């Protein structure tokens, strides 16, 4: 029982650390201190090290000799490649065995639409990110293919931070309207039980993101200024 409780503790800590990275509480270049994090979460350094190793395995942090553990940066080309793979995964999801239908999902989707309506007025970037995270979990649960889900989950969280940065480069109202329209279309496809249509819709919106990445790259833009002096900081 004790070992199981420790695994659950590490699991929750991993999810919290991943959430912080995706919401840019830890921005690219942030140095993570293993000892301070272990103290914050009330665990020893050994399980904390396990959490950091898992984050590194999933591409969210890296261990650099002489620099410690650093939150990874966001490269436009790499981000574009991730979105292209995620588009292909939607094809695979459409061909895989769907999970049993959950009628509660439709109510959740309506709730996400309402949250988008609110964002049209308050332009809350963190709320935008939270809606994206919730939408991912809903779509993630549409298939029983465990291998596909594992790969898709890893790639989603590697790219989730991108949206926070993109919102500073584009009209947020347009992004919120696009997200609301996507959610509405996804809900309607789920109402008729057409999972292939659902993932096809999501793939289309992923393609829109790729187009926006291409536009930023053509402009010679970057999401983060380079140089550790501007992005690297200690966690407290």
C-alpha positions in Angstrom: 0.0 0.0 0.0 2.8 2.4 0.9 4.5 1.8 -2.5 1.2 2.4 -4.3 0.6 5.7 -2.4 4.1 6.8 -3.4 3.4 6.0 -7.0 0.2 8.0 -6.8 2.0 10.9 -5.2 4.6 10.9 -8.0 1.9 10.7 -10.6 0.1 13.7 -9.2 3.3 15.7 -8.9 4.2 14.8 -12.5 0.8 16.1 -13.7 1.1 19.3 -11.6 4.6 19.9 -13.0 3.4 19.2 -16.6 0.5 21.7 -16.0 2.9 24.4 -14.8 5.1 23.9 -17.8 2.2 24.0 -20.2 0.7 27.1 -18.7 4.1 28.8 -18.8 4.3 29.1 -15.0 7.7 27.6 -15.8 8.8 29.3 -19.0 11.3 27.8 -21.4 14.8 28.4 -20.0 13.6 28.1 -16.4 16.0 26.1 -14.2 14.3 23.6 -11.9 15.9 22.9 -8.6 15.3 19.2 -7.5 15.9 19.9 -3.9 13.6 22.9 -3.7 10.8 21.0 -5.6 11.1 18.0 -3.4 10.7 20.3 -0.3 7.7 22.0 -1.9 5.9 18.7 -2.6 6.9 17.2 0.7 8.8 14.2 -0.8 12.4 13.0 -0.8 14.7 13.8 -3.7 14.6 10.2 -5.1 10.9 10.3 -6.1 11.3 13.9 -7.2 14.1 12.8 -9.5 11.8 10.1 -11.0 9.3 12.8 -11.8 11.9 15.0 -13.5 13.2 12.0 -15.5 9.7 11.4 -16.8 9.3 15.0 -17.7 12.7 14.8 -19.5 11.6 11.6 -21.3 8.6 13.4 -22.6 10.6 16.3 -23.9 9.5 19.0 -21.5 12.8 19.5 -19.6 16.4 18.6 -20.2 19.4 18.0 -18.0 22.4 20.0 -19.1 25.9 19.5 -17.7 26.9 22.7 -15.9 23.3 24.2 -16.2 21.2 21.7 -14.3 17.6 20.8 -15.2 16.1 23.3 -17.7 12.6 23.7 -19.2 13.0 23.1 -22.9 12.6 25.9 -25.4 10.1 26.0 -28.2 11.4 25.8 -31.7 9.1 26.7 -34.5 10.2 24.0 -36.9 10.0 21.3 -34.2 6.6 22.6 -33.2 5.4 22.4 -36.8 6.7 18.8 -37.1 4.7 17.9 -33.9 1.5 19.3 -35.4 2.0 17.4 -38.6 2.4 14.1 -36.6 -0.6 14.9 -34.5 -2.6 15.4 -37.8 -1.6 11.9 -38.9 -2.5 10.5 -35.5 -6.1 11.8 -36.0 -6.3 9.5 -39.1 -5.1 6.6 -36.9 -7.7 7.5 -34.2 -10.4 7.5 -36.8 -9.5 3.9 -37.8 -9.1 2.6 -34.3 -11.7 1.0 -32.1 -13.7 3.8 -30.4 -14.3 3.9 -26.7 -17.9 3.4 -25.4 -20.0 6.5 -25.8 -20.2 8.8 -22.8 -23.3 11.1 -22.9 -21.8 13.4 -20.3 -19.2 14.5 -22.9 -21.9 16.5 -24.7 -22.7 18.5 -21.6 -19.0 19.1 -21.1 -18.6 20.3 -24.7 -21.5 22.8 -24.2 -19.7 24.0 -21.0 -16.6 24.6 -23.0 -18.6 26.6 -25.6 -19.9 28.8 -22.8 -16.4 29.3 -21.5 -15.4 30.5 -24.9 -18.2 32.9 -25.0 -16.9 34.4 -21.7 -13.4 34.6 -23.1 -14.7 36.8 -26.0 -15.1 39.5 -23.3 -12.3 39.0 -20.8 -9.6 37.6 -23.1 -8.3 35.3 -20.4 -5.2 33.5 -21.8 -5.0 31.0 -19.0 -8.6 30.1 -19.4 -8.0 29.6 -23.1 -5.2 27.2 -22.2 -7.4 25.4 -19.7 -10.1 24.9 -22.3 -7.6 23.4 -24.7 -6.4 21.0 -22.0 -9.9 19.9 -21.3 -10.7 19.5 -24.9 -7.7 17.3 -25.4 -8.8 15.1 -22.5 -12.2 14.6 -24.1 -10.8 13.8 -27.5 -8.1 11.6 -25.9 -10.9 9.5 -24.4 -12.5 8.7 -27.8 -10.3 5.7 -28.6 -9.3 2.5 -26.8 -5.9 2.4 -28.6 -3.5 2.7 -25.7 -0.3 3.2 -27.9 -1.9 5.9 -29.9 -3.2 7.7 -26.8 0.3 7.6 -25.2 2.0 9.1 -28.3 -0.8 11.7 -28.8 -0.7 12.7 -25.1 3.1 13.2 -25.2 3.0 15.3 -28.3 0.0 17.4 -27.2 1.8 18.4 -24.0 5.0 19.2 -25.8 3.1 21.6 -28.0 0.5 23.0 -25.6 2.8 25.8 -24.5 2.8 27.2 -28.0 -0.7 28.6 -27.7 0.2 30.9 -24.9 2.9 32.4 -27.0 0.8 32.5 -30.2 -1.9 34.6 -28.4 0.6 37.4 -28.1 1.1 37.4 -31.9 -2.5 37.2 -33.1 -6.0 38.6 -32.5 -7.2 36.6 -29.5 -10.8 37.2 -30.3 -10.3 35.4 -33.6 -8.6 32.5 -31.8 -11.4 32.2 -29.3 -14.0 32.3 -32.0 -12.2 29.6 -33.9 -11.9 27.4 -30.8 -15.6 27.9 -30.0 -16.5 27.0 -33.6 -14.4 23.8 -33.5 -15.9 22.8 -30.2 -19.4 23.3 -31.5 -18.6 21.2 -34.6 -17.0 18.5 -32.5 -20.0 18.4 -30.3 -22.4 18.0 -33.2 -20.3 15.2 -34.7 -20.4 13.5 -31.3 -24.1 13.9 -31.0 -24.5 11.7 -34.0 -21.8 9.3 -32.8 -19.5 9.8 -35.7 -16.0 9.6 -34.2 -14.3 9.6 -37.7 -16.0 12.9 -38.4 -14.9 14.2 -35.0 -11.2 13.5 -35.5 -11.4 14.8 -39.1 -12.7 18.1 -37.8 -9.9 18.3 -35.2 -7.4 17.5 -37.9 -8.6 20.4 -39.9 -8.1 22.8 -37.0 -4.6 21.4 -36.4 -3.9 22.2 -40.1 -4.9 25.8 -39.4 -2.3 25.9 -36.6 0.4 24.7 -39.0 -0.6 27.4 -41.5 -0.1 30.0 -38.7 3.2 28.6 -37.8 4.3 28.9 -41.4 3.2 32.5 -41.5 5.2 33.3 -38.4 8.3 31.5 -39.8 8.0 33.4 -43.1 8.0 36.7 -41.2 11.2 35.6 -39.5 9.4 35.7 -36.1 10.3 33.8 -33.0 8.2 32.8 -30.0 11.0 33.4 -27.5 14.0 35.6 -27.6 17.2 33.5 -27.5 19.7 33.7 -24.7 19.7 32.3 -21.2 20.0 35.8 -19.7 16.4 36.5 -20.9 14.7 33.3 -20.2 16.6 31.4 -17.6 15.5 31.9 -14.0 15.5 29.9 -10.8 12.3 28.4 -9.5 11.4 29.2 -5.9 
